[in-house]
Amino acid sequence: MSVLGIVAEYNPLHSGHEWHIRKSFELTGATAAVCVLSSQFVQRGEPGIINKQARTRMALSSGIDLVLELPGAFSCASAEYFASAAIRLLDSLGVVDYISFGSEAGYLDPLKKAANLLVNENHAFKEALKNNLDKGLSFPAARQAALKACLDDETYKAVSTPNNILGIEYLKAIKRFNTGIKPVTIPRIGQGYSDKNLKSNYSSATAIRSHIRLYSTATGKYYDFSSTDDNPLATGPDAFIAPFHDLLGNMPVSSLKILDGEIRTGRGPVFLQDFESIIIYKLRTATDQELMELPYMEEGLHNRLRQASLRCTSLDEILDYCTTSRYPRSRISRILCALLLGMSASFLDELKDNGYAQYIRILGFSERGRKLLASARKKATLPIITKPASYKKLENPLARRLFEHEIRITDVYCLGYKRPELKRGGSELTTPPVML
């Protein structure tokens, strides 16, 4: 059996994702697929619009056979942590032959050139990086400028876009872990990564989320579950909530039904703004030391964040106030999520120093995935968790701490649900894997 690996957020799973899965099977000739799926909070520094179990169902409905969790410590982290932990999980499973990722480049050569330069930094690159840091650039910006100085124009142009940058991190991790997994890349189709305008088909996940948020903000309809006579939700087995009609062609029907069902039951949509008061409270009351202990923080930025919390009355205002050329919006968002979820820079560094991922958590599987999992149990180099409560049996204390962090993440995430009775904590230990 030839096995394909994919790393994804599926936030939500749209037509471009479905196309990527199908093309990846065609390109590799694989007979089964494993997906490493982001936890409740995702790489941009925000919660998933629906929870990880619902996104797991989307993945299984679109051709994935086995879904592993990318723990929240890494799924809501910079590209290096995100990619490194994902590759470690795929490699540790012991059955994955390929990893396929989408890219703007559509071919590996320029990405490999950049990855090799970053793994084996030559003198010119090190000097350029140091000079850029001395100029006050953030590390990502300084590294990107150093790449520009050391790569030819055509190669640099190819590695300067979001999916290509993440692809480079996958290639770096493959080299770092000396894994035998073969990388392939599929050209990204449709909108740009950050395009917020909904199209008739192949819209980005950003555009889909923006469409849902704009509708819910303008009408408040997603948030009113008290009325039975004037219920804003559509009825009937084949009817979608009003704005979802615009998403036909942008999402597979199976994914739309799952998204529709989650919102009907009050488990979505979840946005970072749902935690606005909590985040502003924590910013206003945290000590300087507590703020400085957050990942991606640096001297001066913590003061800017505190000033923003005092001057601003909304999360969007805080993000606008703190975002600069030195401090990208995604970095600010990840810092705020770390504050919300109790993640520290020292814990993230400890995980990195010990190989990133500490266990393999199973979120769901198909019948073919069940057989794949049985094979993986004989080959895996990390403990496999199918029953959440069994994490207590993990011999590695760091692994137990990582899972306990996951428990807290879900307990916080549930506070973004719309129905009060769904906000109760403790569901992480009682939710079994999804079986298709």
Secondary structure, DSSP 8 states (H G I E B T S, - for coil): --EEEEEE--TT--HHHHHHHHHHHHHH--SEEEEEEE-SEETTTEE-SS-HHHHHHHHHHTT--EEEEE-HHHHTS-HHHHHHHHHHHHHHHS---EEEEEESS-SSHHHHHHHHHHHS--HHHHHHHHHHHHTT--HHHHHHHHHHHHS-HHHHHHT-SHHHHHHHHHHHHHHHTT---EEEEEE--SS-TT--S--SSS--HHHHHHHHHHHHHHH-GGG--S-STT--S--STT---GGGGGGBTTB-HHHHHHHHHHHHTT-----GGGGHHHHHHHHHH--HHHHHTSTT--TTHHHHHHHHHHH-SSHHHHHHHH--SSS-HHHHHHHHHHHHHT--HHHHHHHHHTTS---EEEEEE-HHHHHHHHHHTTT-SS-EESSGGGGGG-S-HHHHHHHHHHHHHHHHHGGG-SSGGGG-S-GGGT---EE-
